[in-house]
Amino acid sequence: MACEILIKTNVHGDGTVNYTHPVPEKDRSGVYKKGYPVTIREYPHSGWGFKEGLPYFVLVRVTDAAVAEVEALINTNFSIPSITSSWVRNVDWEQTAEVASIDGHRMKMWTPNSGSTNLAGVTRDMVENYLNKWNAYVFSTTTNEVVFDVAIFEDDRGSVIAGALQSEGFWNFNVSQIAFSEETYVEDSGNHRVTADYSALQGYIDNPGRTTRSVQLKVEERGGIIISNVGGVVQFDITRSDVFDVFKRDVKLRLENTIYRRQLRVSEATVDNIISNGIETHIVHQKGDVEYRHVEITLSQLQSYIINRLDEAL
């Protein structure tokens, strides 16, 4: 039982050597670099293509493990699904304080896979606009950490500040023409009964039926339960956990982007060694003869081949 890992060289399909995208972020997140694992297949694999040999690719054959065993090793050692996984910023959360009487919360946001140079860390500049759209406000920041305050409906300590349920972030459109009121709030369950008068919306005047359906769909998509929706006024129940679920999904969608096309790689020297000293085979395709070079290693040896970009001084 064995498998093969296809590894990129520095020659690209059009013959360009060491291609670099002019936008650094796109170069990191989109371009295959020398040493990147591109795919993994069980051995023997008869489907390597015309351009999956030299000078574009080399192969690492793991002689004592199937694909699933390699991926299990990767998952255990690096907490990612595959040897071909990208380095994607992961956002995590923790509540550090709350004021239960108003359903107000102080939250800490950070990334557990920021890397040794904090390339994937979170910053105030990165998240503040998103937070403000949810009526959440930054309290403090340190390296790879943003602490912010948010209330579910409103924060009435000293002055009334609208909360997440009255935000553009929650509704995904401008809510300045909607009048909100909270009918009930059950502290233990976190359930809020909210009335939203959207009759002033231009769309409601032009097409009240379509606007009514649109508002109802938005509430239900966000986990709310409609009590009534008549005459441009909707009343619904929703829990704090529903609101936080939508909030977290929205922020993750915006922040959890690709930092590097691959999180793991092998060294450029390893690629050069395979090209110079690897085992040579030839396969004749319709377009001609293709030379393949591979090296044979064991599963335990594979660990010494792998470089984790999170550990590099990038």
Buried (B, 14 or more C-beta within 10 A) or exposed (E): EBBBBBBBBBBBEEEEEEBEEEEEEEBBBEBBBBBBBBBBBEBEBEEBEEBBBBBBBBBBBBEBBBBEBBBEBBBEEBEBEBBBBBBBBBBEEEEEEBBEEBBBBBBBBBBEBBBEEEBBBBEBEBBBEBBBBBBBBBBEBEEBBBBBBBBBBBBBEEEEBBBBBBBBBBBBEEBEBBEBEBEEBEEEEBBBBBBBBBBEBEBBEEEBEEBBEBBBEBBEEBBBEEEEBEEBBBBBBBBBEBBBEBBBEBBBEEBBEBBBBBBBBBEEEBBBBBEEEBEEEEBEEEEEEBEBBBBBBEBEBBEEBBBBBBEEEB
